[in-house]
Amino acid sequence: MQFCYVFRILWHGCFDCKFMHIIWLLFGIYIMKPTDKKVKCTQALLHFEGLYKGWMLSGPFLEAISIWPSSWDIEIGKSICFSIIMLIFNTVVGLPISIYSTFVLEEKHGFNKQTVGFYIKDFFKKNLVSIAITSPIVGLIVKIVQVKY
């Protein structure tokens, strides 16, 4: 019930500094201002059941690419696939803002030294490194939780 109240507050944007401090003390959750783009994206993801749909998409996606050995635990593979899907989703959502800040705002103030080709190459390298670092960590966390419980 308490979490439903928190999500209702997140959705309607009824923020108060005292309330945000209470939520931080009770749950350890820091609620950002409702004008923040990431908060609105998270609200939409929660409202349209994006996390559930991403989890349901990760199973067929993992079977379609068929690189996960059948002798290994499928839950670990599905969790890694889910984290990659969410990484791609967050990257696609943040891409227009990143392009605007790099090529419009930085160019306006004279800080931009990147070309479009270098930006694209850097974009793919950054995402591949994120996947390479995130995947073993997610797999390890899932394995630790499985052994513990």
Secondary structure by P-SEA (a helix, b strand, c coil): caaaaaaaaaaaccccaaaaaaaaaaccccccccccaaaaaaaaaaaaaaaaaaaaaaaaaaaaaccccccccaaaaaaaaaaaaaaaaaaaaaaaaaaaaacccccccccccccaaaaaaaaaaaaaaaaaaaaaaaaaaaaaaaaac
